[in-house]
Amino acid sequence: MSTTFTQNAQLTGTYKLDPAHTRLGFVARHAMVTKVRGSFNEFDGTIFIDGDDSTRSRASVVIEAASIDTRSADRDGHLRSNDFFAMERYPQITFESTAIEPVDDATYRVTGDLTIKDTTRPITIDFDFTGSATDPFGNERVGFEGSVTINRKDWGVTWNAPLEAGGVLVGDKVVLEFEISAIRAA
């Protein structure tokens, strides 16, 4: 059964992201002609939902940057290097919400601080609340989906290579994609 959490105070509580059913992904333009999709496979996240007042809700996520997965070991190795994420020096990517406000009955605007390579900048993501349910194992779940486009250079991820025919190998714009399944922890 789908419901908005501002209409159901029973959803109030703390939820942990379920890594087996959550995708924290990205899409970037490659060689000016195609897109590369990837995700981060290791992360920890907490959402506090206030079912009476969604503006009191909050979220935080810590991503292990080395868990990047684009289905290409060579590309993943390059992304882990100093050319991109410098993961030995900056092992985590973090997000901490600063405001959550309802847009309509099913959409919530989440503003917060995204930190990549020790650079923190605000971003705003619209999330669709996809519902709540009790799974067959008795876990109370909530779901959200959202995306936002960022410029990777704003976080110091600037490496690129010119193409012989013009343009560059990696696009500056990156779409961050979130498919969230979270289990009630408290």
Secondary structure, DSSP 4 states (H G I P E B T S, - for coil): ----GGG-GGG-EEEEE-TTT-EEEEEEEETTTEEEEEEE--EEEEEEE-SS-GGG-EEEEEEEGGGEE-S-HHHHHHHHSTTTT-TTT--EEEEEEEEEEESSSSEEEEEEEEEETTEEEEEEEEEEEEEEEE-TTS-EEEEEEEEEEEEGGGGT-----B-TTSSBSEEEEEEEEEEEEEEE--
